[in-house]
Amino acid sequence: MKTPIDIWHVELKDPSRVPAANLDRPYRLEQIKQPSPEFSRYLYISVGSPWLWYMRLPWRYSQWLEAVSRPELQTWVAYYNGVPAGYFELEKQAFGSVEIGYFGLVPHFIGRGFGKALLEDAITHAWQLGGQRVWLHTCSLDHPSALSNYQARGFNVFKQEHIVEDLPGEPLQPWAGA
């Protein structure tokens, strides 16, 4: 189905612009040290299915393995009572940039206050990678509060695009009937 999509590219160039917030972190944050295509695919599908994250779905195992094994990539998972609640991927790039490539929560954890704190954790770890600029893109398919969450954490829009993409007709599901 042809779908119009607005895309916002946002960046943060000054760590002091991140508002100081004493947010509760009811989760345990852990970096994945052993690349696992299976687990990365699970996170991608579990977090992305409501937002039509479809681009990596046709990937073969070897493509997942190559993507998650790159030394410039870090994947962090937020666990709540042993269950993955959300994750983010950071990619160190040229010229001092770090991209938050993927970021989000498993649907069950949306609206429980995890998103703001997890985004702050992603920003903190991006600066720790030596980034002089942290950036990401979001779009009109993402959670309705995504852009405002990024802006509330200090990000500024530096580029906006409008595209039309051929998307599946309904939200993707981690498994049939979910």
Protein Blocks (a to p, Z undefined) as FASTA:
>chain_A
ZZdddddddddfbfklpccdddddfbccdddfbdcfklmmmmmmmmmmmnopaklmmpcf
klmmmmmmpmkbccddddeehiafbdcdddddehhiacdfbgcddfklgonlpmmmmmmm
mmmmmmmnopabdcddddfkbcfklmmmmmmnopacfbdcdddddddfbdcdfbghZZ
